[in-house]
């Protein structure tokens, strides 16, 4: 028996559930990229708005690729459990904010119609870094991408997120409807500006007048999001079914901490975000830098070093003195590049982060974080390194994290286990790594992929770290931080 509107009343009394009338909820939000993170983060904020009596903020979500999440949620009337874990403590709440899930490849017209619905006001996106189809070095759309080319030729059946947004906005303009506020929630610096330029490029290729209207009327505020959301396992689903008495194939698990910072630039109605705990600011970048360079930068270092060494979970890595010492050393280096906004105490933030990393109840897999490294390294580690090197500062721990990513491209752990690298550039990076004549050449080739300029001192540091990783393993490379 599955979780559904019909089975809500059968749940244990201590399980929170929607008390509002779901049939009266409007569809004020369209979300592109309905994965676990959205369900644990943005959807939870809109659920809180509905629970407070503001029924404008139901969500129509879109999967841009597969039908998996739709097939999980549809039999459950789009209900799912949000499970919050902190050590031995756990809470469960049923979320009812999702109203429908569309699968873009199956019915592009339905996605355009959702964006052009008269009730729609806000669009949010969690499509991962690679979903923006950007040439990261130039900040423009990928010129040789077939899906981008198709959307630039016609918006009749879009294939990309920028294409769907351009098509939906075109439909709103044609119908005489107002604009939308479009909020990128992915880990990209200046995510709002990047998304705006991508949408304008697609619109301009199809209809210059549409591009002018979007530029003048539509808002693309920057945002920063923070919540650790590990992948759900079959064991998680089975355990929850035992507790609830019904099965929930769409459940998500997360930590108590959650943060959403949005640039205060809207052209539409919005929920009372401040009352929901969202921070509205004129400048997101300082918050964004702190999160990318401290949380995400450390996460990437932990992921590659930990997975190479055989640590399955983040909490395994930081359970050792050497692991914690490495993270603290990386933070010491990264912190010097930050300009903390008012209200952000970096020392307290670091203490809280270490506590979050150590939360064994989350079971956050290092290999999950290691995915798509080619899309993550520039903003998580390379930008920090470039800033420190520009000032003549050393980058010992940061460089070790990058060297671990380089070692990861070999596709073998320190124990000799082979694995498939999950990255859109895996084939290219693998060829660059395998084709290098020596360690120095490997460093040059892999950083050359990013167009990253390496000075002599940095190159020497990276070569030294990569040599240590290849000869002593990740555990040996980290041991001196203990």
N, C-alpha and C positions, 0 to 999 in steps of 0.2 A: 504494500500500500504506500502511495507516494504522498508527500506533502502537497496540499492543495487548499483552495478555499473551503472545500467540504470537510477536510480533516483538521483544520485549524482548531476547532472546538475540542478536539480529542487530545490535544497536546497537554503535557503536564502544566499545572497551574503556574509554576515559576518561570515559564518560558514567555518572554515578552513577544507581543504580536500586534499587528495594526489594529488600533481602536477606531480609526476613521473609516468612512464609507468609501471603499475602493472604487465603487461604481461612479462616484461623484468626482473622482480625481481627473483633472485636465492634463493634457500632455504638453507641458510647457518646456520640457527638456528633451533634446535629441542627443544621444551619446554615440559617438563612433568608436568602436573598439571595445566590445563588452567582454572583458576578461575578468580574472579574479580581482585585480587591483581596483577596477571601477566599482565592483560590487562591494568591496570592503571600504572604499573611500568616498568618492563623490556620491554614490547612491545612498550611503549612510547619512550624509548631510541633507540630501533632499528628503530622505525618509523623516529626518527630524523636523523639517519644515512642514511636511504633511501631518506629522503627529501633533504639531503646534497649532494646526487648524488652517494652514495655508495650503489649499488643495490645488493650487495652480501648477505644482511642480512634479507631476508624474513624468516618468521617463519612457521614451521610445528608444530602445537601444538597437544598434546595428553591428553585426559582425561583418567585417569587410572581407573575410576569407571563407571560413568554414561554418557549417551548421551545428557544430558540436554544442555550443552553449545554448543555442535556441532549442535544440532537441532535449537538453537537460531541463530548461525552464518551462517550455510550453506545456508539458503534462502536469506541471505544478502551478498552473495559473500565474506563472512568473514570480512565485514566492520562493524565497530561499532563506537559509539560516546564516546569520553572521555570528561566528563563534570567536570570542575574544579570550585569549589565553595568556596568563602571566604566572609562570611557575605552576603551582598546583591549583591556582584559582582559574575558574572558567565561567563565562556567562554566555548565554545564547539568546539572540533576538531574531525574530522573523521579520524580514524586510519585504514591504509590499509596494515600494516605489516604482519598480519596473512594471510597465503596463503592456509592453509588447517587445518582441525581439525579431528584427528583420535580418535576413541574410542577403547581403548586397549582390553577390554573383547570381543568386536565384531570381531576384526581382529588383533590378536597379530603379525602376520607376517608383516602386513603393518607398524606397529610401528618399528619392527626390520629393515625393509627396509628403513624407513626414517632415522634411525640412521646410516645406512650403505650407505646412498646416497652419491655419490662422492662430491656433493656441501656442505655437512654438515661439519661444523667446530666447532661450539659451541653448547653445551647442557646446558640449564638452568632448574632449578627445583624449583617449589613452590608446594610441596605436603603435607605441614604441618608436624608438629613434628611426628605425628603418622604414616605418610607414609613411614618413614625410617625403620620401623619394628625393632627397636632397643630395647634391654634390656638396659634401661638408666643407671642402676647402674653399669653395666659391660662394656657398650660401644660396645656390640657385637649384632649380629642378634638374634632375639627372637627364642630360640631353639624349643619352642612348638607351633610355628605359622604354620598353615597348608600351607599357601601360600609360606612362606620361605622354608618349607620342600619340596614343589613341585618344586620350582626353583632350589634348591640344587640337586634335583634328575634329572632334565632335563630342558634345555633351549629352548625346542621346542615351547612352548606356555607360556611365562613368565606371572607371576601374580603380581610381585612387581616391584617397580622402580629399585632397585639394580639388579633384574633379567633381566629386559629389557635392562639396560645398559650393563650388561655382555653379553647378547645375541647380541646386536647391535655391540659391540666392537669385538666379536668373528667373526661376519659377515664381518666387515671391515678388520680384520686381514686375513681372508680366501681369501678376494678379492684383497689383496695387497694394500689396501688403508691406508692412514695415520691415526693417532690417533685422538682423540677429546679432547677439553678442556671442562670439565664438572663442572659447577658452581652451587653449592647449594645456594639457596636464601631464605632458611628458618631460623627461629629464633632458631637456635641451636648453642651453643658455639662450635667452631672448626668444623663447618659444613662440610668443605671440607675434613678434615681428617676422620670424621665419615663416610661420604659417600664413600670415597675411601676404607675404611676397609670393609664396607658392600658389595661393588661390588667385591672386591678381595675375600671375603669369599664365595660368590656365584660362582664366576669363579673357585676358587680353588676346590670346591666340584665337579665341572663338568669337568674341564680340568686344571691341574696344570700348563701346559705350557701357557695356555691363561692367567692365573693369573700372571705369570712371565712377560709376554708381557705387560699387563696392568700396572703392577707396574713400569716397565721401561719406558713406552712410553706415558701414558695418564696423563694429569694434572687434579688435583682436587683442584683448588684454593679456599680458604675461601672467603666468602663475607658477607657484611652487607647491608641490604636493609631497607629503611625507607620511608613509605608513609602511611597515614591513608586512608583506603578504606572501607567505610561502605557498607553494603549489599544494593543492588538496590531494590526498592519497585515498586509495580504496579503504585503507584501514580507518582513516578519519570518517569516511562516509558510514562505514559499518558501526563504528563506535557511537556516532550521533544517532543512527537509526535505533540502536538499543536504548538510548536515553529518551528519544522522542516518541518511539512507538510507530514512526512512519519513516520512510526513506526519503532523503533529500540528496539528489544527485548533483545539485547546483550549489551546495554549501561552500562557504569560504571561511578560512581561519586567518586570524590576524592578532596583533598586539593591542594593548590599551592605547598606546600613543597614536595620535593622529593630528595632522596639521595641514592647513590649506591657506596659502597666502595668494591673494589675487590683486592685480593692479586695478585701482579704482577707476575703471574706464568702461562704462556700460552705455549702451544706446537703447536698452530695453528695460522693462520691469525686471526685478530680481527679488529673490527671497530676502528676508532680513538676515543677511549673512552674518553680521556682527553677533546677533543673538544666537546663531548656530555655532559660533566659535571660529568662524572664518576671519582671518585678518585681511582687511582692505588697506592698501598702501599706495602711495604714489610711485614707489620704486621697489620692484620685486628683486632686482639683480643682487643686492647684498644678501638677501635671504637665500636666493637660488645658489649663489656661490658657496655659502656656508654648507648648505645641504649637499651639493655636488662634490665639494672638495673634502668634506669631513665624512659624512655618512657614505656616499656612493664611492668616493675614492678608496676609503678603507674597505668597503665591501668588495671592490674589485681585487684589491690586494689579497684579502682573505680568501676570495674565491679561487684564484689561481694557485696561490701558495698552499692553501688548505687542500684543494682537490688533488694537486700533484702529490702531496704528502699522505693522502688517504683520509683526510678529515672530511666526513660526509656533510657535517653541519657547521654553521658559523659558530655555534656555542662550543663545539669541540675545539676549534682553533683558539678562541680566546680563553679557554679553560687552562691553558698553559701560560706560565710566566713569560716565555719567549714570544708567544703569540700576542699576548696583551702588550708586551714591550714594543713589538713591531708596530702595532696599531698606534700606540702613544707616540712613537717616533715619527710615524707618517703624519699624525696630527700636528706635532710640533712644527714640522716643516710647512704643512699646508696652511696652518693658522696665520703665518706671517703674511700671506697673500690676501687676507680677508679684510674687509671694511665693515665690521658688524653693524647692523642697523640698531637703532634704539629699541630696547626690549629683548635683545638677544645677548645673553651672557654666555660667551664661548666656553668658559670653564665648566659652567653648569651643563651646557649642551653636551660637552664631551663626556662628562660623568654619566649623563642620562643615556647617551649613545652606547657606552660600554655596557650599561645595564641591559639595554635592549638587545645587544649582540649576545649577551650571556643568557638570554631567556630560552632555556632548553625546551620549553613547551611548544615553541614555534616550529622546531624541526626545519629550519631554513637551510635548504641544501646549497652547498657551495657550487655545485654544477648548474643549478638554476641561475645563479648570479653570473656565472661564467659565460652564459650565452650572449651572442651578439657583441663580443668585445670590440670588434672593429667600429661599431657604432657608439660605443660608450667611452673608450679611452680618451678621445680628444678633450671632452669636457670634465671627465673625472680625474685624470692624471696628467695628461700632456700639457694642458693649459697652466696648471699649477707649476709644473716643472719649468715651462718657458718663462713664467713670471719670476720664479726664484733665480733662474740662471741669468736673466736679464739684469738682476741686481748683484750677480756674482756669488749667490748663496749656493751651498751644496744641496744635493737631493738624494741622499743615501737611501732612505726608506722608500721614497717615491720611485726612485729608479729601480729598486728591487721589485716593486709591484709591477712595473712595466716589463722588467726582465722575466718575471714569472709568466706574464701574458705571452712573451716571445717563446718561452719554453713550452707553453701550452700548445703552440702551433705544431709541435712535433706529433701530437696525438697519442702520447704515451705517458703514463704516470711514473713516479719514481719506483713503483713496485713492478713496472713492466706491463701493466694493463693498458691495452690499446682502447681508444675510444674515438667516436665520431665527433668532430668539432661542430657545434651548432652555431653557425655564423653565416650571414649572407655572403661574406667574402672568404669563406673557408678555403675554397679551391685556389684562389689567387694567393692567399697568405701561405697556404701549405706549399705551393710551388716556390714562392720566394724563399721560404725557410729551407726547403730541401735543396734548392739550387745554389745556396750560398757556399762558398768555398771554405769559409772558416767562421769562427764566432763573430769576428769584427764585421765580416761581410753580411752575416745574418742580421746584426743590429742595424747596419746601414739599410739593408733591403726592407726590413719590416717597418722601420720608422719612415723610410722613403715612401711607403704606401700612403702615409698620412701627409706627405709633403712637409714633414717636420725637420727643421734644421738642427743638426746635432753639433755642438761645439766639441773640441778635443777632450776637455775634462769630462763632460757628460758621456761621451762615447767610451772613454776609458772606464768610467764607473759602470756603465751598462755591460760592457764586455766582461768586466770582473764579476759582476753579479751573475750573468748568464753562464759563465764558466763554472762558478760555484754551484749553481743549480744543476748543471749537467754532470758535475763530478761528485758533489756531496748531497744532492737532493734538496728539496725545499726545506726539510726539517733542519738540515745542516746550515742552510743559508740564513734561517731565522734564529738559530740557536744563540747567536751572539747578542740578541736583544733581550735575553732572559736575565 
